[in-house]
Amino acid sequence: MPPVPASGRAARSERSPKDMAISLLVLLVPIALLLAFYRGFLGGEAPTVVDPAPAVEQARSANAFPVVEPAGLGSGWRTTTARFQQTDQGASLRLGYLTPEGRGVQLVQSNVPVERLLPQELTDRSQPQGALDLDGRSWQRYTARGNERALVLLEPARTVIVVGDATENELRELADAVR
């Protein structure tokens, strides 16, 4: 049987609050240094930028619809996603962008029938909000999910959708770049 202290109670830990604070600092300082290195040198906060060329080329070689890559966007626009997909319903090219103000916008070009495409991309409750003339082409404004808005261009061989939570001017800028 272990010896019992003279007071009759079990011995208390010899660690003081000061010791616990020092131990905590020993753990937190390396974590803070790693986080600073990640953000400062590795660009941890910067969005991942992708090259849309392979997806655009894949869509063009499928020859399902006329494919247009946006031209004339400012340097603040960053392509974050690019994907071409073919299904039994049709083909779609999706290019995702981060606007100069840091908002997300997606450009969808597709030959999926419009009665299936719009509910799929916008919502089944989306409603037209009026026409918008850009460079001689008539785009339709639509409501979309949550706080998103959309511009839709209906052409015989494809439907073009610009949708996102960006400002109206940024949506127009991207739509205008699709020529």
N, C-alpha and C positions, 0 to 999 in steps of 0.2 A: 504494500500500500504506500502511495507517495506521501511525503511529509506534508502536513497541513500547516500553513502559515500560522504564526502566533495569534493573529487576530481571529482566526477561524474562517476567514473568507478566502475564496480563490484569488490568486494573484491577478491584478489588473494588467492590461497591456501597457508596455512601457512607451508606447507611441503617443506623441503629443500632436495637437492640431498643426503645429509648425511642420512636423515630419510629414504629415499627410499632404500639406500644401506643396512641399518640395517634391514629393513623389508625383503629384499631379502635374507640376511644371515640367518635370522630366519627361512625362508622356506628351504633354501638349505642345512643347516647343518643336519637336521633330515633325509633328503633324502640321503645325502652322508653316514650317519651312517647306514641307512637301507641297502643301496647297499653294503657297506663293510661287514655287517653281513651276507647278502645273499651269497656273494662270498666267504667270509672267513670261515664261520661256516656251511653253508648249502650246499656248493659245487655247487653254481650256474653256474659255468663255466664247470663243469664236465659233460660228456655225460651220458645219462641214460643207464645203463647196464641192460640187461634182461637175464633171464634164458631160453635158447633155448630148454630145455628138454621137456616141454609140447608140443610144436609144432612138435618136432622130434618124440615123442611118438605117437602123433596123426597121423603123416604121416606113421609111421611103422604099426599102427593098421589098417590103411586103406588098406595096402598091395597092393598099386597101382604100386609101383616100389621099387627096393632095395634102402633103405635109409642109407646114411652114414653121420655120424657127423664127422667133421674135428678133427683129433687127432694130437697132438704134436705141436700145435701153441704156440709161446712164450707168456710170461705173458703180453706183451704189447698189445695183440689183445683183443679187447672188443666187445662182442656181443651186438648190439644195437637194432636189430629187429629180430623177429622170427615169421613166419606165414606159416601155411599150408592151402591150398585152393584146393577145388575140384569143377570142372565145368563140363559141358557136353563135353568139348574138352579134358579133362584129369585132372591130379592132379599136383600141384607144391608145393614144399617146398622152402621158401626163408629165408635165414639167412643173416642179414646185420651185417657187422663188421666195426669197426674203427681200422685202422692199427696202429702199433707203431709210425709211422710218422704222424698220425692224418688224414689220408685219408680214404675215404669210399670205401668199397668193398662189393659186394653182391654175395652170393653163391646160385645158383638156381639149384634144382634137379627136374626134371619133366618127365612125360611120354606124355606130349602134343606133337603131331607130330612136328618134327623138322622144317618143312616148315612153320608152324604157330608160333612156339616158338621163333625162331631166329629173325624174323622181330619184334615180340612183345617185346622181351627183349633187342635187340641191336638197330635196326632200319631196315627199309626195304632197306636201302642203304649200310648196313654193308657188308664188303668184307673180304674173307679169306686172311690172310697175311703170311701163311706158317705154317708148322708143328713144334711142339715142343715135344720132348720126355721127359716125366717125369716118372721115376720109371717104365719104360717098357710100358707105355701107351702113345699113340699118341694124343696129344691135338692140336687143331687148334687155331691159333691166328686170331682174328677178330678186325676190327675197330668197334666202337660203337658210342654212342651219344657224341657230343662235344669232350672233351679231354679224353674220356674214352676208355679203351682197354678191350678186353675180351679174355678169353681162353675157348674153348669149347671141351668137351669130348663127343663123340657120342658112346653110347653103345646100344645093342639091346633092353634093357628094360627101358632105361632112357637116358636123355641128362643132362649133368652137365655143367653149365655156371658159370664162375668166371668173374665178370665184375665190373669195377670201375675206379676211377681216380688215383689209387695207382700206385706205381712204378712197373716196370716189375718184379723185384725180389719179391715184396710183392704178386703180383698175382701168381707167381710161388709157393711161400711158401704156400699160401692157397690151390692152386690146388694140390700140393704135399701132403697136409694134408688130402685130400679126398681119402681114400684108400678103 
